[in-house]
Amino acid sequence: MKQVVVITGVSSGIGYDLATFLNEKDYIVYGISRSSVEIPGVTHMPGDITDEEKIQAIIKDIYEKEGRIDILVNNAGMGISGSIEGTNTKDVKNIFNVNFVGAFITIKAILPYLRQQNYGKIINVGSVASEFAIPFQAFYSSSKAALKTFGEALDNEVSPYGVRVCTILPGDIKTNFTKNREKNIEELDAYKTRVSKSIAVMEKDEQKGMTVRYASKQIYKVIKKKRMPLQKTIGNEYKLLLFIKRLLPIKLVNNLVGKIYGFKKEK
Ligand SMILES: NC(=O)c1ccc[n+]([C@@H]2O[C@H](COP(=O)([O-])OP(=O)(O)OC[C@H]3O[C@@H](n4cnc5c(N)ncnc54)[C@H](OP(=O)(O)O)[C@@H]3O)[C@@H](O)[C@H]2O)c1
């Protein structure tokens, strides 16, 4: 029997490619995003993951039509950048609302069905940025760290009902995420130079990053597993970095991250 998968954030990037790829692999694919998009073979459901009523209605619709939902990929996400001091509280609330609360809303909507069928896989798309707290992207790193911790607790809560959880930690992937990242509107003068240097490094890395198809294949490998890992890093160099991180004192790791992205010394 074909498995039913729901993916959030399908209008571009990883979500778009994953929806395409899983359709080619014979899954029944439903995709959620605010902007409309046509992906051959994929049913698009327009919706904002922060709108609880809408998401509950979409998930109910899918379940009633298919009689089952096997997999949820919480992929929708956004980024903001700039100094912590120069960030508006509204923007902080917004990124947590999308990257964390939105995933929670979607999971909460789907869990009653997964428990009822005593089966389900929840894949949350986190980021390697949750492991290396990136200066001037503090809220992005923090929102993804929250998602990762949440995934660990969730797995223990729902595994007795046949539902398992995996957080994917991708390294840099070439997508519109770079272009879509929101910058502080009025950056404080004290940080301006360092912020723009830091963001330039980040943008360059992303644009030289892995392809979305590579990411889709790695996520597919996780989905196919009988026993999913709790976390899965995407990208060999990032796996190595994480391995090294665990061997080193956190202060040293953080100083190294600061050297790459923090530009402690103005030149
Ligand atoms: N690219 C990277 O280097 C990288 C690295 C690590 C992790 N990630 C993570 O991978 C995921 C996908 O990112 P991407 O690189 O593919 O970026 P992207 O091309 O900007 O795609 C983001 C997707 O999220 C959707 N989205 C954003 N806010 C939403 C909302 N409120 N409701 C519904 N959908 C929403 C967008 O659709 P609409 O705007 O149409 O709603 C879009 O389809 C994100 O969670 C990101 O944090 C990316």
PDBQT file of the ligand as one rigid body, heavy atoms in Angstrom, charges set to zero:
ROOT
HETATM    1  N1  LIG A 301      18.989  25.995   3.112  1.00  0.00    +0.000 N 
HETATM    2  C1  LIG A 301      19.792  25.662   4.117  1.00  0.00    +0.000 C 
HETATM    3  O1  LIG A 301      21.037  25.856   4.088  1.00  0.00    +0.000 OA
HETATM    4  C2  LIG A 301      19.209  25.009   5.355  1.00  0.00    +0.000 A 
HETATM    5  C3  LIG A 301      20.101  24.470   6.276  1.00  0.00    +0.000 A 
HETATM    6  C4  LIG A 301      19.596  23.877   7.419  1.00  0.00    +0.000 A 
HETATM    7  C5  LIG A 301      18.231  23.815   7.629  1.00  0.00    +0.000 A 
HETATM    8  N2  LIG A 301      17.379  24.344   6.707  1.00  0.00    +0.000 N 
HETATM    9  C6  LIG A 301      15.931  24.272   6.993  1.00  0.00    +0.000 C 
HETATM   10  O2  LIG A 301      15.285  23.631   5.921  1.00  0.00    +0.000 OA
HETATM   11  C7  LIG A 301      13.931  24.049   5.861  1.00  0.00    +0.000 C 
HETATM   12  C8  LIG A 301      13.569  24.427   4.436  1.00  0.00    +0.000 C 
HETATM   13  O3  LIG A 301      14.338  25.547   4.062  1.00  0.00    +0.000 OA
HETATM   14  P1  LIG A 301      14.775  25.867   2.571  1.00  0.00    +0.000 P 
HETATM   15  O4  LIG A 301      16.246  26.001   2.564  1.00  0.00    +0.000 OA
HETATM   16  O5  LIG A 301      14.133  24.951   1.627  1.00  0.00    +0.000 OA
HETATM   17  O6  LIG A 301      14.193  27.363   2.471  1.00  0.00    +0.000 OA
HETATM   18  P2  LIG A 301      13.144  28.066   1.478  1.00  0.00    +0.000 P 
HETATM   19  O7  LIG A 301      13.476  27.772   0.080  1.00  0.00    +0.000 OA
HETATM   20  O8  LIG A 301      13.103  29.487   1.951  1.00  0.00    +0.000 OA
HETATM   21  O9  LIG A 301      11.750  27.347   1.838  1.00  0.00    +0.000 OA
HETATM   22  C9  LIG A 301      11.047  27.592   3.020  1.00  0.00    +0.000 C 
HETATM   23  C10 LIG A 301       9.661  26.994   2.887  1.00  0.00    +0.000 C 
HETATM   24  O10 LIG A 301       8.968  27.183   4.136  1.00  0.00    +0.000 OA
HETATM   25  C11 LIG A 301       7.679  27.687   3.851  1.00  0.00    +0.000 C 
HETATM   26  N3  LIG A 301       7.165  28.479   4.958  1.00  0.00    +0.000 N 
HETATM   27  C12 LIG A 301       7.767  29.500   5.605  1.00  0.00    +0.000 A 
HETATM   28  N4  LIG A 301       6.939  30.000   6.529  1.00  0.00    +0.000 NA
HETATM   29  C13 LIG A 301       5.790  29.287   6.466  1.00  0.00    +0.000 A 
HETATM   30  C14 LIG A 301       4.560  29.340   7.156  1.00  0.00    +0.000 A 
HETATM   31  N5  LIG A 301       4.329  30.234   8.116  1.00  0.00    +0.000 N 
HETATM   32  N6  LIG A 301       3.593  28.439   6.827  1.00  0.00    +0.000 NA
HETATM   33  C15 LIG A 301       3.804  27.540   5.848  1.00  0.00    +0.000 A 
HETATM   34  N7  LIG A 301       4.949  27.442   5.158  1.00  0.00    +0.000 NA
HETATM   35  C16 LIG A 301       5.926  28.318   5.457  1.00  0.00    +0.000 A 
HETATM   36  C17 LIG A 301       7.874  28.534   2.593  1.00  0.00    +0.000 C 
HETATM   37  O11 LIG A 301       6.650  28.638   1.888  1.00  0.00    +0.000 OA
HETATM   38  P3  LIG A 301       5.720  29.928   1.834  1.00  0.00    +0.000 P 
HETATM   39  O12 LIG A 301       6.561  31.133   2.024  1.00  0.00    +0.000 OA
HETATM   40  O13 LIG A 301       5.078  29.816   0.498  1.00  0.00    +0.000 OA
HETATM   41  O14 LIG A 301       4.736  29.718   2.946  1.00  0.00    +0.000 OA
HETATM   42  C18 LIG A 301       8.844  27.657   1.805  1.00  0.00    +0.000 C 
HETATM   43  O15 LIG A 301       8.130  26.693   1.077  1.00  0.00    +0.000 OA
HETATM   44  C19 LIG A 301      13.792  25.210   6.856  1.00  0.00    +0.000 C 
HETATM   45  O16 LIG A 301      13.202  24.738   8.050  1.00  0.00    +0.000 OA
HETATM   46  C20 LIG A 301      15.230  25.615   7.098  1.00  0.00    +0.000 C 
HETATM   47  O17 LIG A 301      15.409  26.200   8.365  1.00  0.00    +0.000 OA
HETATM   48  C21 LIG A 301      17.834  24.960   5.573  1.00  0.00    +0.000 A 
ENDROOT
TORSDOF 0
